Amino acid sequence: MENNESSVGTKELNDQYNGDGIGELSGLPKRDLFRISEVASYFSVSERTIRLWIEHKLIDPIEQVRGTIWVPRTSIIKFRLKARSS
């Protein structure tokens, strides 16, 4: 499994996310990896939109051998933080 994540872990990002007063990731299960369909549902967008965000490197995925694409929780948090600071 290839991991495109930086050395910052989920706990550190969760602490930063909650520490900024942005709030919790409500509606997102407490897991480390999510399918594209789950991320699309969380953001209320289509799976195609999530694939475009991945293509444009707005979200960093992890790809498994059989081509299944997973999105790490840390990537979702980073995306939310970027969106809030824009």
C-alpha positions in Angstrom: 0.0 0.0 0.0 1.4 3.4 -1.0 1.0 6.2 1.5 1.1 9.8 0.2 0.7 11.3 3.7 3.3 13.5 5.4 4.8 12.6 8.7 2.0 14.3 10.5 -0.3 11.7 12.1 -4.0 11.6 12.6 -3.8 12.5 16.3 -1.8 15.6 15.6 -4.1 16.8 12.9 -7.2 16.0 15.0 -5.6 18.1 17.8 -4.9 20.9 15.4 -8.3 20.7 13.8 -10.1 20.8 17.1 -7.7 23.3 18.6 -8.4 25.8 15.9 -12.0 26.1 17.1 -13.2 24.7 13.8 -15.0 21.8 15.5 -15.1 18.1 15.1 -15.5 16.2 11.9 -19.1 15.6 12.7 -20.7 13.0 10.5 -17.4 11.3 9.7 -16.9 7.9 11.4 -13.9 7.5 13.7 -11.8 5.5 11.2 -8.5 6.2 9.5 -9.5 5.3 5.9 -12.6 6.1 3.8 -13.9 5.0 0.4 -14.5 7.7 -2.2 -18.3 7.2 -1.8 -18.0 7.9 1.9 -16.0 11.1 1.4 -18.4 12.2 -1.3 -21.3 11.7 1.1 -19.5 13.5 3.9 -18.9 16.6 1.7 -22.3 16.3 0.0 -20.7 16.1 -3.5 -20.5 13.4 -6.2 -17.9 10.7 -6.3 -16.8 12.4 -9.6 -16.0 15.6 -7.6 -13.9 13.6 -5.1 -12.0 12.0 -8.0 -11.4 15.5 -9.5 -10.1 16.8 -6.1 -7.8 13.8 -6.0 -6.7 14.4 -9.6 -6.0 18.1 -8.8 -4.1 17.0 -5.6 -6.6 18.7 -3.2 -7.0 15.4 -1.4 -4.2 12.8 -1.1 -5.4 9.2 -1.6 -3.9 5.8 -0.7 -4.2 3.2 -3.5 -4.3 -0.5 -2.8 -3.0 -3.1 -5.2 -6.4 -3.9 -6.8 -7.0 -0.2 -7.6 -9.3 0.5 -4.7 -8.8 4.2 -3.7 -8.9 5.1 0.0 -8.8 8.5 1.5 -7.1 8.9 4.8 -8.8 10.9 7.6 -5.7 13.1 7.8 -6.2 14.1 4.1 -9.8 15.0 4.9 -8.7 17.2 7.8 -6.0 18.9 5.8 -8.6 19.6 3.1 -11.0 21.1 5.6 -8.2 23.2 7.2 -7.2 24.6 3.7 -10.8 25.4 2.8 -11.3 27.2 6.1 -8.1 29.3 5.7 -9.0 30.3 2.1 
